[in-house]
């Protein structure tokens, strides 16, 4: 088996002094496989503790400055969510808050501005990814089991918390996705479909819109209905909704051939993302393997056994069957390229604009008692290339998502 040789070397002036040499078998230590790191409730205990001593396959010490393992030798540790870096960054931010008294000052000023808080929201996205891998005995604990972390994030941003998302970062927060296009929901309602808490699967925030992307959607109204003393951080009653207006398009899929061809660009991103190095590839393999593990909950749905055929290399393990009618809502856009296309019908050149788009796919559900059309989230998409003629751009429409 391959061996690692670790040499600690120190130069003192013009003299060199060799220290200890350790020789050991290469044995990657998968931190996320420890039993304590598979339970949802333990994440906030680990994340919020300034110092942590973990007794598992190894004895590990974590604090704001260092990570050490028993024996003094650092292993090639696999943490598919890079949770330790996330924990350390959160602890640093909380230390700043507590030492500067920023909390009292920020409450008088309102929510922290986007530039100051975007890094904190990105940190939250990583936490959601790590949290959503973990098992819950009671599905209704999905939001309560991360409520303490959410409260701390609320202190940092002075922002409103909405079913696992943040009002000030809502357009970006809506763009969560999963490893597989098909998702599993609990048997009983837990959160609106626009919230990642509404499903049992591993959540990802990947390929977010860049800072210079144009926000195309406008959030008109969003509300949730708390049901416990934890308020907005705890369990919810059914009834929350999100109202937005955005450029949109829709399609009706009348037959299987149309469905197959039309589905291709939407399902392609659910392929395995190969890394650029051996370590990244292994991490990706671990990530996908972990994503298929079923949660220890009373209503977990077994993943389908079907695998993509050779004729459908883009197909995910659990492939979504799209509704007969879908609505495409464009939330962010970025002009990607301008090119000339020759229109043979009129024998003239038309200028077309190619855009990279981020947004949501929705489906219709029954009308509300008031006669308003309601929608549910099907999936999100990112960096989708779409060509628009200069004379045409999708019209804005209004959608209430439940």
C-alpha positions in Angstrom: 0.0 0.0 0.0 1.2 3.6 -0.6 3.0 5.2 2.2 3.1 8.9 3.3 6.3 10.3 4.6 5.9 13.5 6.6 8.9 15.5 7.3 8.9 18.5 9.6 11.8 20.7 8.7 12.9 24.0 10.3 15.6 26.3 9.2 17.4 28.3 11.9 19.5 31.0 10.3 22.1 29.3 8.1 21.7 26.0 9.9 19.0 23.4 9.1 17.5 21.2 11.8 15.4 18.1 10.9 12.7 17.2 13.3 10.5 14.1 13.4 9.7 11.8 10.4 6.4 9.8 10.4 5.8 6.9 8.1 2.2 5.5 7.8 -0.2 3.9 5.5 -2.4 6.3 3.5 -5.7 5.9 5.3 -8.3 8.6 4.4 -10.4 9.4 7.4 -14.0 10.2 6.5 -15.1 12.6 9.2 -18.7 12.7 7.9 -19.0 9.0 8.5 -18.7 9.4 12.3 -22.1 8.4 13.9 -22.4 11.8 15.6 -22.0 13.5 12.2 -25.0 11.6 10.7 -27.6 13.0 13.1 -29.3 16.3 12.2 -29.6 17.6 15.8 -25.9 17.3 16.4 -24.9 19.7 13.7 -25.9 22.9 15.6 -24.2 21.5 18.7 -20.9 21.1 16.8 -21.2 24.3 14.8 -22.0 26.6 17.7 -19.4 25.2 20.2 -16.2 27.3 20.1 -14.2 24.2 21.0 -15.0 20.6 20.2 -13.5 17.3 21.2 -14.7 14.4 19.1 -14.3 10.8 20.2 -14.8 8.5 17.2 -12.6 6.5 14.9 -10.0 9.1 15.9 -9.9 11.6 18.7 -10.2 15.1 17.0 -9.8 18.5 18.5 -11.4 21.6 16.9 -11.2 25.2 17.8 -11.1 28.6 15.9 -7.5 28.3 15.1 -6.5 24.6 14.7 -7.6 21.1 14.1 -5.6 18.2 15.6 -6.0 14.5 15.8 -4.6 11.9 18.2 -0.9 11.1 17.6 -0.1 14.5 16.2 -0.4 13.4 12.6 -3.0 15.0 10.4 -4.8 12.4 8.2 -6.0 13.0 4.7 -9.4 13.8 6.1 -12.5 13.6 3.9 -15.2 16.0 4.9 -17.5 16.2 1.8 -19.1 19.4 3.2 -16.0 21.1 4.5 -17.9 21.5 7.7 -14.9 22.4 9.8 -14.0 25.4 7.7 -17.6 26.5 7.8 -17.7 26.1 11.6 -14.6 28.1 12.0 -15.8 30.9 9.8 -19.1 31.1 11.7 -17.3 31.2 15.1 -15.0 34.1 13.8 -18.1 36.1 12.7 -19.9 35.5 16.0 -16.7 36.5 17.9 -16.6 39.8 16.0 -20.3 40.4 16.8 -19.9 39.7 20.5 -16.7 41.8 20.8 -17.9 44.9 18.9 -21.4 45.1 20.2 -22.5 45.3 16.6 -25.8 43.6 17.3 -27.3 46.5 19.2 -26.1 49.0 16.6 -27.3 47.0 13.7 -30.9 46.7 15.1 -31.2 50.5 14.9 -29.9 50.5 11.3 -32.0 47.6 10.0 -30.7 44.7 7.9 -27.0 44.5 7.0 -26.3 45.5 3.5 -25.7 43.0 0.7 -21.9 43.4 0.6 -21.5 42.8 4.3 -23.9 39.8 4.5 -23.4 37.9 1.2 -20.5 35.9 2.7 -22.7 35.0 5.7 -25.5 33.8 3.4 -23.0 31.8 1.4 -21.9 30.2 4.7 -25.5 29.4 5.4 -25.8 27.6 2.0 -22.9 25.4 3.0 -24.5 24.7 6.4 -27.8 23.7 4.7 -25.9 21.3 2.4 -24.2 19.6 5.4 -27.4 19.6 7.4 -29.6 18.1 4.7 -27.4 15.0 4.6 -28.2 14.1 8.1 -30.9 11.8 9.5 -34.0 12.8 11.4 -36.2 10.4 13.4 -39.1 12.8 13.3 -39.6 14.6 9.9 -41.3 17.5 11.6 -37.9 18.4 13.3 -36.5 19.6 9.9 -36.6 23.3 10.8 -36.4 23.1 14.6 -33.2 21.0 14.5 -31.3 23.8 12.8 -33.1 26.7 14.6 -30.2 27.6 16.9 -27.9 28.2 14.0 -30.6 30.2 12.2 -31.0 32.4 15.3 -27.2 33.1 15.3 -27.3 33.9 11.5 -30.2 36.3 12.3 -28.1 38.1 14.8 -25.3 38.4 12.2 -27.5 39.7 9.4 -30.4 41.2 11.4 -32.5 39.6 8.7 -35.9 37.9 8.5 -35.9 34.1 8.4 -38.5 32.4 6.2 -38.7 28.5 6.2 -35.0 28.1 5.9 -34.4 31.0 3.6 -33.6 34.7 4.2 -35.8 37.6 3.1 -32.8 39.8 2.2 -31.2 37.0 0.1 -34.4 35.4 -1.2 -33.8 35.4 -4.9 -30.5 33.5 -4.5 -31.8 31.3 -1.7 -34.6 30.1 -4.0 -32.0 28.5 -6.3 -31.3 25.4 -4.2 -31.0 22.1 -6.1 -30.4 18.4 -5.4 -28.1 15.7 -6.8 -31.0 14.0 -8.6 -33.8 15.7 -10.4 -36.4 13.5 -8.7 -37.0 14.4 -5.1 -38.8 12.9 -2.1 -41.2 14.7 0.2 -42.4 13.8 3.6 -45.9 12.2 3.9 -47.1 15.3 5.9 -46.7 18.9 4.8 -43.6 20.5 6.4 -42.8 23.7 4.4 -43.8 25.5 1.2 -42.3 23.9 -2.0 -40.0 26.9 -2.5 -38.2 25.9 0.7 -35.5 23.2 0.8 -37.1 22.1 4.0 -40.0 20.7 2.0 -38.0 17.7 0.8 -35.9 14.9 2.3 -33.0 15.1 -0.2 -29.5 16.4 0.1 -29.5 20.2 -0.8 -26.9 21.9 -3.0 -26.3 25.5 -3.8 -24.1 25.4 -6.9 -23.3 27.6 -9.9 -24.8 30.7 -8.3 -25.4 33.8 -10.4 -22.3 36.2 -10.4 -22.5 39.6 -8.8 -22.9 41.3 -12.1 -25.9 39.1 -13.1 -29.2 41.1 -13.5 -32.0 40.4 -11.1 -35.0 39.8 -13.3 -37.6 38.8 -10.6 -39.3 41.0 -8.0 -40.5 39.5 -4.8 -43.9 41.1 -4.0 -44.9 39.1 -0.9 -43.6 36.2 1.1 -45.1 34.8 4.3 -44.9 31.8 6.6 -47.2 30.6 9.4 -45.2 29.6 12.6 -46.8 27.0 14.8 -44.6 26.9 17.9 -43.0 29.1 20.4 -39.8 29.1 18.3 -41.7 31.4 15.9 -40.2 31.9 12.5 -37.3 29.5 13.4 -39.5 26.5 14.3 -42.3 24.3 12.8 -44.7 25.9 10.3 -48.4 25.6 9.7 -49.6 25.1 6.2 -50.4 28.3 4.4 -47.1 30.1 3.6 -46.7 31.4 0.1 -44.3 33.4 -2.1 -45.6 35.9 -4.7 -43.2 37.1 -7.4 -43.2 38.7 -10.8 -40.6 37.7 -13.4 -40.1 37.1 -17.1 -41.4 33.7 -17.9 -42.2 31.1 -20.5 -44.3 27.9 -20.5 -44.5 24.7 -22.5 -47.0 21.8 -22.9 -45.5 18.4 -23.3 -48.0 16.4 -25.3 -46.1 13.3 -26.2 -43.1 11.3 -24.9 -40.9 12.3 -27.8 -41.5 16.0 -27.1 -41.0 15.3 -23.4 -37.7 13.6 -24.0 -36.2 16.3 -26.2 -37.5 19.2 -24.2 -36.4 17.7 -20.9 -32.7 17.2 -22.0 -31.3 20.7 -21.2 -33.1 20.8 -17.8 -31.9 17.3 -16.7 -28.4 17.4 -18.0 -26.9 19.4 -15.0 -27.8 16.4 -12.7 -25.0 14.4 -14.2 -22.0 13.7 -11.9 -19.7 16.7 -11.8 -16.2 15.3 -12.3 -13.5 17.1 -10.3 -10.3 18.5 -11.7 -8.1 16.5 -9.4 -8.1 13.0 -7.8 -9.1 14.5 -4.5 -12.0 16.5 -5.9 -13.2 13.4 -7.9 -13.1 11.3 -4.8 -15.0 13.9 -2.8 -17.6 14.1 -5.5 -18.0 10.3 -5.4 -18.4 10.4 -1.6 -20.9 13.2 -2.0 -23.1 11.3 -4.4 -22.8 8.1 -2.4 -23.9 10.0 0.7 -26.8 11.6 -1.1 -28.3 8.2 -1.9 -28.3 7.0 1.7 -31.8 7.1 3.1 -32.7 9.1 6.1 -33.6 7.4 9.4 -37.2 8.8 9.4 -40.6 7.2 9.5 -41.6 8.6 6.1 -38.4 8.3 4.1 -39.1 7.1 0.5 -36.8 4.5 -0.9 -34.9 5.7 -3.9 -35.8 4.2 -7.3 -33.6 1.3 -8.4 -33.8 2.4 -12.1 -30.5 3.5 -13.6 -30.0 5.6 -16.7 -29.7 3.7 -19.9 -26.8 4.0 -22.3 -29.1 5.9 -24.7 -29.6 8.5 -22.0 -26.2 9.3 -20.5 -27.5 12.6 -19.2 -30.2 10.9 -17.1 -29.9 11.0 -13.3 -30.3 8.0 -11.1 -33.7 9.2 -10.0 -35.1 10.9 -13.1 -37.9 13.4 -12.8 -40.9 13.0 -15.0 -41.9 16.6 -15.9 -45.5 17.7 -15.6 -47.6 18.0 -18.8 -47.4 21.8 -18.5 -44.4 23.6 -17.1 -43.7 27.3 -16.4 -40.2 28.7 -16.6 -39.5 31.6 -14.3 -36.3 33.6 -15.0 -34.9 35.0 -11.7 -31.4 36.1 -12.8 -29.9 36.7 -16.2 -26.5 37.6 -17.7 -25.9 38.5 -21.3 -23.5 35.9 -22.5 -22.8 36.7 -26.1 -24.0 38.7 -29.1 -23.9 37.0 -32.4 -25.3 37.4 -35.9 -27.7 34.7 -37.2 -28.7 34.6 -40.9 -32.5 34.4 -41.4 -32.9 32.7 -44.8 -36.6 33.4 -44.9 -36.2 37.2 -45.1 -32.6 37.1 -46.4 -31.3 39.5 -43.8 -29.3 39.3 -40.6 -31.0 39.5 -37.2 -29.2 40.3 -34.1 -29.8 37.7 -31.3 -28.7 37.9 -27.7 -27.6 34.8 -25.8 -28.2 34.9 -22.1 -27.2 32.7 -19.2 -30.3 32.3 -17.0 -31.0 31.2 -13.5 -34.5 30.4 -12.3 -37.3 28.0 -11.3 -39.5 25.5 -13.1 -43.1 25.5 -11.7 -46.3 23.6 -12.2 -49.9 24.6 -11.8 -52.0 23.4 -8.8 -55.6 24.0 -7.9 -56.9 27.5 -7.6 -57.1 29.1 -4.2 -60.5 29.8 -2.6 -60.2 33.3 -3.8 -59.8 32.1 -7.4 -56.0 32.9 -7.6 -53.9 30.5 -9.7 -51.3 28.7 -7.5 -48.0 27.1 -8.4 -45.6 24.6 -6.9 -41.8 24.4 -7.4 -40.6 21.6 -9.6 -36.9 22.3 -9.8 -34.3 25.1 -10.3 -31.9 25.7 -13.1 -28.7 27.6 -13.5 -26.5 28.9 -16.3 -29.0 27.8 -18.9 -28.1 29.3 -22.3 -31.1 30.8 -24.0 -31.2 32.9 -27.2 -33.5 35.9 -27.4 -34.2 38.1 -30.4 -33.7 41.8 -29.8 -37.4 42.3 -30.7 -38.5 39.7 -28.1 -37.9 39.1 -24.4 -40.3 37.1 -22.2 -43.1 39.1 -20.7 -43.3 39.5 -16.9 -46.0 37.4 -15.2 -47.1 37.0 -11.6 -46.8 33.7 -9.8 -47.9 32.7 -6.3 -45.9 29.6 -5.2 -47.1 27.5 -2.3 
